[in-house]
Amino acid sequence: MASFIHQINPVYFWDVNAEVLDEKKSQRLIIERIAVLGNLQEIKAMIKHYGKKEVLKTLCNLNYLDPKTLNFFSLMFHMPKTDFKCYTRKQSTPRHWNY
């Protein structure tokens, strides 16, 4: 059986050597890249591999998720956006030229 990381598109890891990625040590990076760039099949495989609880914990602790990805996972896991660190961080950061 092929390892989980070999089922994922290597293009997602353009800045690292995908051949030496460790599924456990690089868990945060792998979850973030699949969440942002992956398709539904890859997202389901990620949840199956790491478990819903671990994926949700990782996503909730990321400093940044684009609005579309945040909304998708908020709806998917039935979690309010305010439970995600990236949402509360965004709200507390003042924007330039925003009076």
VMD Tcl script that draws the C-alpha trace (Angstrom):
set ca {
  {0.00 0.00 0.00}
  {1.35 3.40 -0.99}
  {1.94 5.89 1.75}
  {-0.49 8.75 2.15}
  {1.97 11.41 0.98}
  {2.46 9.64 -2.37}
  {-1.28 9.98 -3.07}
  {-1.04 13.77 -2.91}
  {-0.08 15.97 -5.86}
  {3.64 16.80 -5.44}
  {3.04 20.26 -6.95}
  {1.60 21.31 -3.57}
  {5.08 21.00 -2.11}
  {6.97 23.07 -4.67}
  {9.21 24.61 -2.02}
  {10.27 21.42 -0.23}
  {11.52 18.03 -1.32}
  {8.30 15.99 -1.34}
  {10.31 12.76 -1.39}
  {11.65 13.35 2.12}
  {8.47 14.74 3.72}
  {7.62 12.90 6.90}
  {3.87 12.40 7.36}
  {4.11 13.00 11.10}
  {6.83 15.66 11.37}
  {5.44 17.68 8.44}
  {1.80 17.19 9.42}
  {1.00 20.89 9.76}
  {2.47 21.73 6.34}
  {0.74 18.78 4.66}
  {-2.66 19.61 6.17}
  {-2.32 23.30 5.29}
  {-1.34 22.64 1.67}
  {-4.07 20.06 1.08}
  {-6.67 22.29 2.74}
  {-5.76 25.25 0.55}
  {-4.79 23.56 -2.71}
  {-6.29 20.07 -2.63}
  {-9.42 18.72 -4.22}
  {-12.28 17.07 -2.35}
  {-10.83 13.57 -2.79}
  {-7.51 14.66 -1.29}
  {-9.26 16.45 1.58}
  {-11.22 13.28 2.38}
  {-8.01 11.21 2.24}
  {-6.31 13.71 4.57}
  {-9.15 13.47 7.10}
  {-9.13 9.68 6.87}
  {-5.35 9.57 7.39}
  {-4.96 12.14 10.19}
  {-8.43 11.97 11.71}
  {-11.09 14.67 11.87}
  {-10.01 15.86 15.32}
  {-6.34 16.32 14.35}
  {-7.15 18.05 11.04}
  {-9.58 20.42 12.75}
  {-7.09 21.20 15.52}
  {-4.40 21.99 12.96}
  {-6.69 24.14 10.80}
  {-7.96 26.07 13.82}
  {-4.36 26.93 14.80}
  {-3.15 28.14 11.40}
  {-2.22 31.83 11.21}
  {-3.71 32.24 7.75}
  {-6.37 30.65 5.58}
  {-7.84 32.40 2.58}
  {-11.52 33.36 3.04}
  {-12.84 30.66 0.70}
  {-10.92 27.88 2.46}
  {-11.92 29.18 5.89}
  {-15.58 29.26 4.88}
  {-15.40 25.76 3.40}
  {-13.95 24.16 6.53}
  {-16.18 26.19 8.82}
  {-19.20 24.75 7.01}
  {-17.72 21.27 6.61}
  {-16.98 20.86 10.33}
  {-19.97 22.93 11.54}
  {-17.61 25.27 13.38}
  {-18.03 29.03 13.71}
  {-15.32 31.03 11.96}
  {-14.48 32.63 15.29}
  {-13.00 29.28 16.41}
  {-10.27 29.62 13.79}
  {-7.17 31.55 14.83}
  {-6.78 33.01 11.34}
  {-10.23 34.61 11.55}
  {-9.77 36.19 14.97}
  {-6.24 37.28 14.03}
  {-7.52 38.93 10.87}
  {-10.20 40.80 12.81}
  {-7.72 42.16 15.33}
  {-5.18 43.36 12.76}
  {-5.77 46.98 11.74}
  {-5.77 47.57 8.01}
  {-3.97 50.45 6.37}
  {-6.17 53.28 5.15}
  {-9.16 51.86 6.96}
  {-10.55 54.75 9.00}
}
mol new
graphics top color blue
foreach p $ca { graphics top sphere $p radius 0.5 }
foreach p [lrange $ca 0 end-1] q [lrange $ca 1 end] { graphics top cylinder $p $q radius 0.2 }
display resetview
